[in-house]
Amino acid sequence: MSAENLETSPNQDNHTGNGPPLLELRGITKSFPGPAPGTTIAANDGIDLTLRRGEIHAVLGENGSGKSTLMKVIYGYHAPDASKVSPDSYRWLGRPALPGSPAAARRLGIGMVFQDFSLIPALSVAENVALFLPGQGRMLRRRQLVRRIEQFAGEYDLEIDPRQRVDDLSLGERQRVELVKLLLAEARLLIFDEPTSVLAPHEVDGLFRVFSALKDNGYSVLFITHKVREALAVSDNVTVLRRGRVTATAPSRRFDAPSLVAAMVGAENAPPSAAPEPASAAPAVPKPPQTPPAHPPTTPEQTGGAQKETALEFREVSTGRAPRPLSRFRGTTPGGLNAVSFSVRRGEILGVAGVAGNGQRALGEALLGLEPVRRGSILLFGQPVTGHTVSDALKGGVSVIPENPLSDAMVPDMRVDENLLLAGLGRGRPAGFWLNRNTIANRAEAIRAGFPLTMAGPAAPVRSLSGGNIQRVMLAGELGQGASIFLAYYPTRGLDVLSAGATRRLLLEQSNAGAAAVLVSEDLDELLALSDRLLVMYRGRIAGEFAPSEASPQEIGLLMTGHT
Amino acid sequence: MNFRLKLPDSAPSLQAAGPALAGLPAARAVLGVALALAIFGVFILASGRDPLDALQGAWRGVIGSPFGLSEVGVTMIPLVLTALATAIPARAGLVNVGGEGQLHTGALAATGIVLYFHVGAPALMLPLMALAGCAGGGLWAAAAALLRRWRGVNEVISTLLANYIAILLVNMLVFGPWKNPDGLGYPYTIPFDAAAILPAIAGTRFHWGALAPVLALIVCYVILTRTVWGFKMRAVGGNPEAARRRGIAVDRYAAAAMIAGGALAGLAGMVEVAGIHHDLRPGISANLGYLGLLASWLAGHNLLVIIPACFLMAVFLVTGDVLQLTAGLPSAAGMALIGLVLFLVLGLRRLERRPL
């Protein structure tokens, strides 16, 4: 069957209506072992999906709704539960064809672009493509390959140079290399797992134009997103998943933003205030209710002097290696800071926008004292602290909500309560020498009591938790320390809509109670909704500063990618 | 010695006893041992002997006889200590391959007390020697810890190479200035006097040095599971990046764990010279440092599992000696058996860790 599939190039059957659908799924069920021994959790529970040739299909759902699992079943990476499989479960061009491995799926003509790309940075684009293609023979016919890559890149306006090394490419460019790989491998169904999460706003538009061009040439595109706006922007059909089941599937013109949000979170959960504006302007996730963008202090306490006190100040801070004259990176080490200045007052939230890898991480490293400050100074409440240790920073009231909780904040083999205890260690809690179970339990209970979201039980090892649960445990630990300066990285990443809203409210509460906050996020809607001021970072510099009311996403997007 | 074991991606964290024990299902360990014995049996068969006979003989000679059991105990005493010497640094994320060298410097330091600071009372002499043993092993490990902290030298390499230096240092002393003038030219120090000897239990070689591993295990366990210090140590081992970001001085804790491990191996050296050899000589260790390393890996660096792991290894070592006598097999048979067990138990554990 694979031979036949390869013969017919997508261009030759460029009609969507006739013949069997490209892919038909019926009753796909995929279970994973549950938290308790012997139990299972159905990540996919009886999912039906139909995909025609030349169709763009968005799969929409919150984190943990089973989108990625479904894609991995389609791509042959996960085998669906054997007890629920029938010949009808998986039909490719009308024939039963359940692939037993990704290789088998690729032979059918299915290609997948994963969230974390599978490119080798030290090799060129062409070499990476060559590694992926089967049947290359022993010799690398580089020139021919380069020509074919250029041909595809030209046809779809992908702007990639096959001779460039992959580590010189931006994430958006790497994504396009992944796409070329699949096209050269003659894939006809292109699956994208959260393709927009690594892109700046205007790059998202570019990707969607590529999707449309692919569709015109008879390719089918299946992409995952958790953003309602993206699902509506480009797709022919939308399937909404919630807790492993399909809650809605229809042509996208039959949906509007409120109906999709309702299908995502469940009608009973959609707060009335969350109903977004018309589809064109709908934010990806509902804004927290009763939170105007610039929030005035609501309690009399902070209207006084404390409100104005500058809590955190960066003065011309540079980190990383000193610039070399011939470096490709004008100015500084990639990821480092270059003469960054800003200040945040108590009760203020400063948003930081930027494509990941433009110095955001170095902000936290410098603030925590992990990365030496080469030039400039950092001030906490007016006191210079440059050259400080992590312990100094933590005792000075700093709390950094890290980008990757599992690698930067948690000890995976420890229990939830032990990890909550860990959050206070650098601040001298617990003091003393002996540590017994009661100390741990009491501390965990105190933190849990002050945290409004549901959290995993104290005895579960963090390793066994889902991403969203780990994020909640980390947030509880950080927010429960009484810190006065927060630097939060993507605090709502991995959370469902309701938890994300609650987390934003928590940040606002901390701010209203007099804490200063720096919010680093890739979600412009979130930044615009929460920030009092907004910075844009590009290559370690501050590329622009806005009040949220005067910022347009297009303008921010251009600054994020170095267009000034 | 087999160092090319596939090391797991991260040293398993030392939880309180419960979760860690659950992480090493006993069934898998038993299966590994049974498979190893079966393969070993095939080799005995191939060498023209009856494996069941050999096994029976070994059982009678080791578990079934008071002498065999006492020899197992004698082997376990230093083995538990050198296993801890690997397990404690592993808790902080370090690999200590230097148990052998630290054992030698510990024995050397303890002997130095006998030679130069001799006190007549055993109640004073033995604790003094034990302290010296700890100091000797600890200082030897400290060199590796400091090299790592200041120069970024990988501790696997530095501790391993330091083993050879330590062994040669002992040889240099016993062939040179410390040689017993009345020893007929043999490279031994003068025999220890009664005050410097750990008394044995009548008729066997099993001696009061057995208290050392028991105390060491209890102290290590309590520190790791019941103190803030141990909690931080476990955090450092479980995720150094998270620990650093929580304000824990990761380097300091790692160095402390390494030095503590060295001290435990040094204590094993003191126990061996004071309990078994009663002098310092070449070959005091019989690879006890390396065997302890293997026992710790076999136990997944879990303090409580170290006891059965060391028991198993001691039984196999003694079995090797017994088989030499009863079945005419080379004494390396015991080592071969240990190798098979490690291979299978670690291999089976690897299987369950396969990513989703």
Interface residues (C-beta under 8 A of the other chain):
Chain A: F32 L368 L370 T389 V390 S391 A393 L394 K395 V400 P402 S407 D408 A409 M410 V411 P412 D413 M414 R415 E418 L421 L422 A423 L425 G426 R427 P430 A431 G432 F433 W434 L435 N436 P461
Chain B: P12 S13 Q15 P19 R226 T227 V228 W229 G230 F231 K232 R234 A235 G238 N239 E241 A242 A243 R244 R245 R246 G247 I248 A249 L356
